[in-house]
């Protein structure tokens, strides 16, 4: 009451003196609003703070306000002048926080808002109101992404001691003692608003930084391809540039015609739309195709040309592909043959020289523009603190890249060469695939990418940054005939397995040719697209493959006693995942390509190919190799590169796709289904599980899709399907298994979901890696408990689908004569189901412990996951459709790859020229302009109308519309006056409500709303809210220091905009557009969300009869769309079914789960320390409170304090810190206590 009376006195003084300071009276109203006592609710699930705690900062706010109004020292007083006129809002560029804002709408003097009550209601009619832009208040703080600025050239060089990892002071005196190691001076950039900066290894830094001039569009997901900038000054230059760009095509039309045919193998609706757009383009001329010779032009592009041309774009020779025969020696293992081995020629290896691929790629401007020439370490300073953490995200910021760069810079230069030396990180991936749904056709491509390019670009198929290097052949079936003809008996299975290994490494002996080895040692001199000559040194960093292919490349046994390609862990030790013994074993027993290993392989091969003529799996060979699960095959990487310091074991990185999604997640989900079948009433439980999954709402455009088929069948599931099931399985499986196993299973699934979220992060810090290690250890404990306690309590066997599949396999084997079967029908071959036990001796379980090592060494897991190679298969499969499907189909496929690669380069040049032409004509960029810099996107359409009076009369007695009219008007008045709307706690008088006019008493409704937000990894992304689907739950800042949760939740019932104005301000009447969401509130249930409990937080709808059940919010208050799934086990509120038209058909569930693991960004908003999350109301920090807890959000009065006051507080805090020592200790402590309550939120700002 004291503070409110002080505010009233300030306002009275301001009215007397006719002060014109913009915004001060609105601020006073907000201070008074936030300090007014609120009625208390009875539930812990309240959605609004009911009382703002009084603190000394409010008094400081009042003091500053008095000074501004002239009632304090230093304040200025306005004694003359007229009342400020009404101002229209004018758009302004994004402010320093990255928000696109507008000037405050000065409907009249801000003081007039507090004089409405004294105005007479009968006024002379005013002119009709005019239309104005929408009003937007600053509510949720969402900072736009930005790049890292470079420091001025005079400050670029910093001593190495300036690194956060160095403890030596920069001002330390120099000594004359000799130094053993020369420390290069480091170059540290400036820090951006997110606290990010870089540390390059040496001054003056790289000659080219791809993201030096990064624009906002570079951070928007998804991104489009790069189009080179072309400068033209006339239409004639445009025509000439287009003819040069499309050479050897005679004209632009023929190029477009050929490219459309090559890119689109199917006649889908989207293809027809592209064709229509092509035919209607003003530069498309049908007559230009009349003399177009497609075969001749294709031959020129693919095989090269000697035709002279004036084109500035050199047509690269497309015929880089070579077809080669591969020879392997098949061991005969018999002394009767004069030769120990049978040489076999295998045809069908199609490959490109690695050096040629490198030269072609780096000569392309669209590729070279993205290449980082020098690695750096990236750091993040927590907002408001001096704590700095290392960031791990890209290959070129990893430890392996930094070490390779340092080693290269320390080695002697080439004779007479002073060119810049660059490490070129090569990332290989290979995976066999079937190009058709039926048949036995097989493709085995080898891809290569550059680790110097950001993963955000490299992992997008549309940018085509994955080079096709080779297509591997397989062991032909007729090799068995040759062995049988030579030996007179069938080839043994170990011999065929040995042939597969020999073939793989014979292929790599060809790919790693002498030219590549020479480039490894001496580099490749290239004139890059920027015109600068550089020397590139290729280095192999990673090889991504599934486990069967890894064991081929690592020359170890498939599922041997030491199954890991990176360490010598044994099968019986895998179950100790996360223990101290397991961690030490990975470090002390790491595989190394040393002389001892090569010696063992050589000795074993002497037994096979020497006079001993041992079999591949004979005792002599087994005694040498079996203990370490090695095989008698010479490793091509070791043979070609070991003498250059390359250890091929280090390139085998973790593959999250196969080792988690198709490994751990799949194995656990399958066994949980077996457990449900083993429970009493198993068939009914399975039906209940499937029904719950079908009722689970989707999320995002494709983040969580609708579960249309029975999940229990796991039929046709891909990796992303298992990911979706794991994210949604907790509500679906809850209470289907009896206690205590239900609790153990839900705890295990929570741990798995958290581990999955950490594994999929695109940007890691030291703290998230520590959480990852802790999560692996915790998962190891839980999975061992699950195997020993839960699994042992159930007699699990094959599911019906597994049983039927085994029956079909047995029948097929019987039909081929591979198995003797009794005389019985095929469907009676299996008399009983096979018992299935949960196995912990799996390599994919063990691989979880190597994840953090891979991240530190090579960057985050997404950068080298096989997901990228799986997506690249689409290109190969599209080209395969155009082949004749014969033995020569691979040759035809390589031809189309070369053609597509060169047409893509021409297409980029053409796009750049056409964009320059539009600029020349004064036109904007082609396509719809992006609005991703805005907080939200809502349509301007006025087709769909909602007449407020009619709407209320259509639903008489419905609790949803009980206070619709009053609160809608209160919301609009709050927006016009610049006051934060607080639901039922923000009310105005009847007179004030009647002074608000809504144009035509109509709300214009929309079906979609798009929310733009900055992600934890500083990218711009978008959520879509649709009233036509179940994607309509949102989250807003809680703004409540007493609440242990950072968000409130609501279901969007309506998306509207309206045109309103308020009478009684004495100025011209102006219609203002205001956007609004009509929502139904959730309330939190249960206790605090403790990480040790490992439970999802519950929420439930506020009761329909509660005054706070429904409300209105501004779209800018929405943080993101939320995934809220019914807690099926808790049932439906039967007594509320049919009480309101806003309910679902089946009624409201008693409670719902807030799915915090739905995507990476959502997980980081709950975990805390998301680098791109800067809003002080919702930001959670782990720096002081520990894992799983968060700092209290800013209180309401802090959130509603104006920018003027924040600046004044900052000045006061600064001055107080430099006050004299003569102040009493008591007053100093009191000041520190007052400021300390709000320090965190101010520093976060």
Beta strands, then each sheet from edge to edge (+ up, - down):
strand 1: 130-134
strand 2: 157-158
strand 3: 186-188
strand 4: 196-200
strand 5: 322-331
strand 6: 341-351
strand 7: 376-381
strand 8: 388-392
strand 9: 420-433
strand 10: 443-450
strand 11: 467-471
strand 12: 524-527
strand 13: 533-544
strand 14: 764-765
strand 15: 936-937
strand 16: 945-947
strand 17: 996-998
strand 18: 1002-1006
strand 19: 1008-1014
strand 20: 1020-1026
strand 21: 1033-1037
strand 22: 1047-1062
strand 23: 1070-1085
strand 24: 1098-1101
strand 25: 1110-1113
strand 26: 1118-1121
strand 27: 1124-1126
strand 28: 1152-1154
sheet 1: 1+ 23+ 22- 17+
sheet 2: 1+ 23+ 24- 28+ 27-
sheet 3: 1+ 23+ 25-
sheet 4: 1+ 23+ 22- 18+ 16-
sheet 5: 1+ 23+ 22- 21+ 26-
sheet 6: 2+ 3- 4+ 7- 8+ 14-
sheet 7: 5+ 6- 11+ 10- 9+ 13+ 12-
sheet 8: 15+ 19- 20+
end
